[in-house]
């Protein structure tokens, strides 16, 4: 199965806009190579890396916002649980309410983890397409510094969202 199709069928519909624009990046790669008659140059590299960085920022910003929301909800639940424990008048409904909220948090954590995996895989795949389709020359090796910097940013993206404090 093609990754673009896999991404479209696996994404969480409410977050569609925030996913990596994989097909657009793939199209940009094909267009720049055809437009330059098969030659990849510094301008192509800079343009492509700018597009990658824009997509990474979009995905990372969304992920940061969502993980912040989840953390705030966890802290709120922790406070509610403490109040229930300290309360002498807690009812079964109080426990059911907090259980439902915790279940929704768990589902959101699952959705965010899936979001992260899909986007991370997409970034790796589009970079691989970039590397495979480009003719290696001395100039390209020098210009590939931009892609190496982007890869470092991607590594930071991969590790940052999993710093939840439970």
Phi and psi restraints in degrees (value plus and minus 20) as a CYANA .aco file:
   2 UNK   PHI     -91.0   -51.0
   2 UNK   PSI     123.4   163.4
   3 UNK   PHI     -84.7   -44.7
   3 UNK   PSI     -59.4   -19.4
   4 UNK   PHI     -76.1   -36.1
   4 UNK   PSI     -61.7   -21.7
   5 UNK   PHI     -88.5   -48.5
   5 UNK   PSI     -62.7   -22.7
   6 UNK   PHI     -79.0   -39.0
   6 UNK   PSI     -63.3   -23.3
   7 UNK   PHI     -82.4   -42.4
   7 UNK   PSI     -66.7   -26.7
   8 UNK   PHI     -82.3   -42.3
   8 UNK   PSI     -55.7   -15.7
   9 UNK   PHI    -105.8   -65.8
   9 UNK   PSI     -34.7     5.3
  10 UNK   PHI    -123.9   -83.9
  10 UNK   PSI     -30.0    10.0
  11 UNK   PHI     -95.3   -55.3
  11 UNK   PSI     138.6   178.6
  12 UNK   PHI    -104.2   -64.2
  12 UNK   PSI      93.4   133.4
  13 UNK   PHI     -73.0   -33.0
  13 UNK   PSI     -56.8   -16.8
  14 UNK   PHI     -88.4   -48.4
  14 UNK   PSI     -38.2     1.8
  15 UNK   PHI    -129.6   -89.6
  15 UNK   PSI      -4.7    35.3
  16 UNK   PHI     -69.7   -29.7
  16 UNK   PSI     -66.1   -26.1
  17 UNK   PHI     -80.9   -40.9
  17 UNK   PSI     -47.7    -7.7
  18 UNK   PHI    -108.7   -68.7
  18 UNK   PSI     -26.4    13.6
  19 UNK   PHI     -95.7   -55.7
  19 UNK   PSI     138.7   178.7
  20 UNK   PHI     -75.4   -35.4
  20 UNK   PSI     114.2   154.2
  21 UNK   PHI    -104.9   -64.9
  21 UNK   PSI      49.2    89.2
  22 UNK   PHI     -79.8   -39.8
  22 UNK   PSI     -68.4   -28.4
  23 UNK   PHI     -82.8   -42.8
  23 UNK   PSI     -56.8   -16.8
  24 UNK   PHI     -86.4   -46.4
  24 UNK   PSI     -61.9   -21.9
  25 UNK   PHI     -85.5   -45.5
  25 UNK   PSI     -60.6   -20.6
  26 UNK   PHI     -83.1   -43.1
  26 UNK   PSI     -62.3   -22.3
  27 UNK   PHI     -83.1   -43.1
  27 UNK   PSI     -61.8   -21.8
  28 UNK   PHI     -80.6   -40.6
  28 UNK   PSI     -62.2   -22.2
  29 UNK   PHI     -78.7   -38.7
  29 UNK   PSI     -70.0   -30.0
  30 UNK   PHI     -82.6   -42.6
  30 UNK   PSI     -64.1   -24.1
  31 UNK   PHI     -84.5   -44.5
  31 UNK   PSI     -64.5   -24.5
  32 UNK   PHI     -87.0   -47.0
  32 UNK   PSI     -56.7   -16.7
  33 UNK   PHI     -90.0   -50.0
  33 UNK   PSI     -64.2   -24.2
  34 UNK   PHI     -86.9   -46.9
  34 UNK   PSI     -60.6   -20.6
  35 UNK   PHI     -84.2   -44.2
  35 UNK   PSI     -52.0   -12.0
  36 UNK   PHI    -115.0   -75.0
  36 UNK   PSI      -3.1    36.9
  37 UNK   PHI      32.4    72.4
  37 UNK   PSI      27.8    67.8
  38 UNK   PHI      62.9   102.9
  38 UNK   PSI     -18.7    21.3
  39 UNK   PHI    -124.8   -84.8
  39 UNK   PSI     107.7   147.7
  40 UNK   PHI    -118.1   -78.1
  40 UNK   PSI     105.6   145.6
  41 UNK   PHI    -143.3  -103.3
  41 UNK   PSI    -197.7  -157.7
  42 UNK   PHI     -80.6   -40.6
  42 UNK   PSI     -59.5   -19.5
  43 UNK   PHI     -83.2   -43.2
  43 UNK   PSI     -62.1   -22.1
  44 UNK   PHI     -81.3   -41.3
  44 UNK   PSI     -64.3   -24.3
  45 UNK   PHI     -81.7   -41.7
  45 UNK   PSI     -68.1   -28.1
  46 UNK   PHI     -82.6   -42.6
  46 UNK   PSI     -64.2   -24.2
  47 UNK   PHI     -82.0   -42.0
  47 UNK   PSI     -64.3   -24.3
  48 UNK   PHI     -86.7   -46.7
  48 UNK   PSI     -62.8   -22.8
  49 UNK   PHI     -84.8   -44.8
  49 UNK   PSI     -58.0   -18.0
  50 UNK   PHI     -81.5   -41.5
  50 UNK   PSI     -61.4   -21.4
  51 UNK   PHI     -84.0   -44.0
  51 UNK   PSI     -62.8   -22.8
  52 UNK   PHI     -80.7   -40.7
  52 UNK   PSI     -65.4   -25.4
  53 UNK   PHI     -84.6   -44.6
  53 UNK   PSI     -58.1   -18.1
  54 UNK   PHI     -81.9   -41.9
  54 UNK   PSI     -63.6   -23.6
  55 UNK   PHI     -86.7   -46.7
  55 UNK   PSI     -62.6   -22.6
  56 UNK   PHI     -81.4   -41.4
  56 UNK   PSI     -63.0   -23.0
  57 UNK   PHI     -81.0   -41.0
  57 UNK   PSI     -62.8   -22.8
  58 UNK   PHI     -80.6   -40.6
  58 UNK   PSI     -69.1   -29.1
  59 UNK   PHI     -86.2   -46.2
  59 UNK   PSI     -66.2   -26.2
  60 UNK   PHI     -84.4   -44.4
  60 UNK   PSI     -63.3   -23.3
  61 UNK   PHI     -81.5   -41.5
  61 UNK   PSI     -63.2   -23.2
  62 UNK   PHI     -83.2   -43.2
  62 UNK   PSI     -64.3   -24.3
  63 UNK   PHI     -83.1   -43.1
  63 UNK   PSI     -59.6   -19.6
  64 UNK   PHI     -84.3   -44.3
  64 UNK   PSI     -64.0   -24.0
  65 UNK   PHI     -82.3   -42.3
  65 UNK   PSI     -68.4   -28.4
  66 UNK   PHI     -83.8   -43.8
  66 UNK   PSI     -62.3   -22.3
  67 UNK   PHI     -87.1   -47.1
  67 UNK   PSI     -53.9   -13.9
  68 UNK   PHI     -83.7   -43.7
  68 UNK   PSI     -62.3   -22.3
  69 UNK   PHI     -80.9   -40.9
  69 UNK   PSI     -64.7   -24.7
  70 UNK   PHI     -82.8   -42.8
  70 UNK   PSI     -64.1   -24.1
  71 UNK   PHI     -81.2   -41.2
  71 UNK   PSI     -60.7   -20.7
  72 UNK   PHI     -85.3   -45.3
  72 UNK   PSI     -58.9   -18.9
  73 UNK   PHI     -86.2   -46.2
  73 UNK   PSI     -57.7   -17.7
  74 UNK   PHI     -83.9   -43.9
  74 UNK   PSI     -65.3   -25.3
  75 UNK   PHI     -82.0   -42.0
  75 UNK   PSI     -59.7   -19.7
  76 UNK   PHI     -82.7   -42.7
  76 UNK   PSI     -64.6   -24.6
  77 UNK   PHI     -83.0   -43.0
  77 UNK   PSI     -59.3   -19.3
  78 UNK   PHI     -79.9   -39.9
  78 UNK   PSI     -62.9   -22.9
  79 UNK   PHI     -85.4   -45.4
  79 UNK   PSI     -63.3   -23.3
  80 UNK   PHI     -82.1   -42.1
  80 UNK   PSI     -62.5   -22.5
  81 UNK   PHI     -82.1   -42.1
  81 UNK   PSI     -63.0   -23.0
  82 UNK   PHI     -80.9   -40.9
  82 UNK   PSI     -61.5   -21.5
  83 UNK   PHI     -83.9   -43.9
  83 UNK   PSI     -60.4   -20.4
  84 UNK   PHI     -84.8   -44.8
  84 UNK   PSI     -63.1   -23.1
  85 UNK   PHI     -82.8   -42.8
  85 UNK   PSI     -62.5   -22.5
  86 UNK   PHI     -95.9   -55.9
  86 UNK   PSI     -41.2    -1.2
  87 UNK   PHI     -95.9   -55.9
  87 UNK   PSI     117.0   157.0
  88 UNK   PHI    -107.6   -67.6
  88 UNK   PSI     -30.7     9.3
  89 UNK   PHI    -133.8   -93.8
  89 UNK   PSI       0.8    40.8
  90 UNK   PHI     -83.0   -43.0
  90 UNK   PSI     118.8   158.8
  91 UNK   PHI    -131.0   -91.0
  91 UNK   PSI     150.9   190.9
  92 UNK   PHI     -80.3   -40.3
  92 UNK   PSI     -56.5   -16.5
  93 UNK   PHI     -82.5   -42.5
  93 UNK   PSI     -55.4   -15.4
  94 UNK   PHI     -81.1   -41.1
  94 UNK   PSI     -64.7   -24.7
  95 UNK   PHI     -87.7   -47.7
  95 UNK   PSI     -59.6   -19.6
  96 UNK   PHI     -84.9   -44.9
  96 UNK   PSI     -61.8   -21.8
  97 UNK   PHI     -81.1   -41.1
  97 UNK   PSI     -65.4   -25.4
  98 UNK   PHI     -91.1   -51.1
  98 UNK   PSI     -53.4   -13.4
  99 UNK   PHI     -83.9   -43.9
  99 UNK   PSI     -60.9   -20.9
 100 UNK   PHI     -84.9   -44.9
 100 UNK   PSI     -62.3   -22.3
 101 UNK   PHI     -83.7   -43.7
 101 UNK   PSI     -62.5   -22.5
 102 UNK   PHI     -84.7   -44.7
 102 UNK   PSI     -56.1   -16.1
 103 UNK   PHI     -83.8   -43.8
 103 UNK   PSI     -60.0   -20.0
 104 UNK   PHI     -87.1   -47.1
 104 UNK   PSI     -57.3   -17.3
 105 UNK   PHI     -84.0   -44.0
 105 UNK   PSI     -63.7   -23.7
 106 UNK   PHI     -80.7   -40.7
 106 UNK   PSI     -62.2   -22.2
 107 UNK   PHI     -83.3   -43.3
 107 UNK   PSI     -60.7   -20.7
 108 UNK   PHI     -86.7   -46.7
 108 UNK   PSI     -58.2   -18.2
 109 UNK   PHI     -82.4   -42.4
 109 UNK   PSI     -62.5   -22.5
 110 UNK   PHI     -81.0   -41.0
 110 UNK   PSI     -66.6   -26.6
 111 UNK   PHI     -82.4   -42.4
 111 UNK   PSI     -60.2   -20.2
 112 UNK   PHI     -88.6   -48.6
 112 UNK   PSI     -57.1   -17.1
 113 UNK   PHI     -84.7   -44.7
 113 UNK   PSI     -61.2   -21.2
 114 UNK   PHI     -84.7   -44.7
 114 UNK   PSI     -62.1   -22.1
 115 UNK   PHI     -76.0   -36.0
 115 UNK   PSI     -66.2   -26.2
 116 UNK   PHI     -83.9   -43.9
 116 UNK   PSI     -67.0   -27.0
 117 UNK   PHI     -81.7   -41.7
 117 UNK   PSI     -64.9   -24.9
 118 UNK   PHI     -82.7   -42.7
 118 UNK   PSI     -65.4   -25.4
 119 UNK   PHI     -87.8   -47.8
 119 UNK   PSI     -61.4   -21.4
 120 UNK   PHI     -80.6   -40.6
 120 UNK   PSI     -65.5   -25.5
 121 UNK   PHI     -82.0   -42.0
 121 UNK   PSI     -60.4   -20.4
 122 UNK   PHI     -82.3   -42.3
 122 UNK   PSI     -63.9   -23.9
 123 UNK   PHI     -82.3   -42.3
 123 UNK   PSI     -64.6   -24.6
 124 UNK   PHI     -81.7   -41.7
 124 UNK   PSI     -62.3   -22.3
 125 UNK   PHI     -87.1   -47.1
 125 UNK   PSI     -61.2   -21.2
 126 UNK   PHI     -90.6   -50.6
 126 UNK   PSI     -53.9   -13.9
 127 UNK   PHI     -87.9   -47.9
 127 UNK   PSI     -58.6   -18.6
 128 UNK   PHI     -82.9   -42.9
 128 UNK   PSI     -62.9   -22.9
 129 UNK   PHI     -80.0   -40.0
 129 UNK   PSI     -61.4   -21.4
 130 UNK   PHI     -78.5   -38.5
 130 UNK   PSI     -67.9   -27.9
 131 UNK   PHI     -87.1   -47.1
 131 UNK   PSI     -59.3   -19.3
 132 UNK   PHI     -91.8   -51.8
 132 UNK   PSI     -57.6   -17.6
 133 UNK   PHI    -102.7   -62.7
 133 UNK   PSI     -31.5     8.5
 134 UNK   PHI    -116.3   -76.3
 134 UNK   PSI     118.4   158.4
 135 UNK   PHI     -97.4   -57.4
 135 UNK   PSI     107.1   147.1
 136 UNK   PHI    -100.3   -60.3
 136 UNK   PSI     105.7   145.7
 137 UNK   PHI    -159.4  -119.4
 137 UNK   PSI     152.2   192.2
 138 UNK   PHI     -79.7   -39.7
 138 UNK   PSI     -64.2   -24.2
 139 UNK   PHI     -82.2   -42.2
 139 UNK   PSI     -60.1   -20.1
 140 UNK   PHI     -86.7   -46.7
 140 UNK   PSI     -60.5   -20.5
 141 UNK   PHI     -80.9   -40.9
 141 UNK   PSI     -61.9   -21.9
 142 UNK   PHI     -84.7   -44.7
 142 UNK   PSI     -63.4   -23.4
 143 UNK   PHI     -94.0   -54.0
 143 UNK   PSI     -37.8     2.2
 144 UNK   PHI     -88.6   -48.6
 144 UNK   PSI     -24.0    16.0
 145 UNK   PHI     -73.1   -33.1
 145 UNK   PSI     -56.9   -16.9
 146 UNK   PHI     -81.8   -41.8
 146 UNK   PSI     -63.6   -23.6
 147 UNK   PHI     -86.9   -46.9
 147 UNK   PSI     -58.5   -18.5
 148 UNK   PHI     -82.1   -42.1
 148 UNK   PSI     -60.6   -20.6
 149 UNK   PHI     -82.6   -42.6
 149 UNK   PSI     -61.2   -21.2
 150 UNK   PHI     -83.6   -43.6
 150 UNK   PSI     -60.7   -20.7
 151 UNK   PHI     -80.3   -40.3
 151 UNK   PSI     -58.5   -18.5
 152 UNK   PHI     -83.5   -43.5
 152 UNK   PSI     -60.3   -20.3
 153 UNK   PHI     -82.2   -42.2
 153 UNK   PSI     -58.7   -18.7
 154 UNK   PHI     -85.6   -45.6
 154 UNK   PSI     -58.0   -18.0
 155 UNK   PHI     -83.0   -43.0
 155 UNK   PSI     -60.9   -20.9
 156 UNK   PHI     -83.6   -43.6
 156 UNK   PSI     -59.9   -19.9
 157 UNK   PHI     -80.1   -40.1
 157 UNK   PSI     -60.9   -20.9
 158 UNK   PHI     -86.6   -46.6
 158 UNK   PSI     -56.0   -16.0
 159 UNK   PHI    -113.3   -73.3
 159 UNK   PSI     -47.7    -7.7
 160 UNK   PHI     -83.1   -43.1
 160 UNK   PSI     -63.5   -23.5
 161 UNK   PHI     -92.7   -52.7
 161 UNK   PSI     -29.0    11.0
 162 UNK   PHI    -118.4   -78.4
 162 UNK   PSI      11.5    51.5
 163 UNK   PHI    -122.4   -82.4
 163 UNK   PSI      15.6    55.6
 164 UNK   PHI     -82.7   -42.7
 164 UNK   PSI     125.4   165.4
 165 UNK   PHI    -132.1   -92.1
 165 UNK   PSI      81.5   121.5
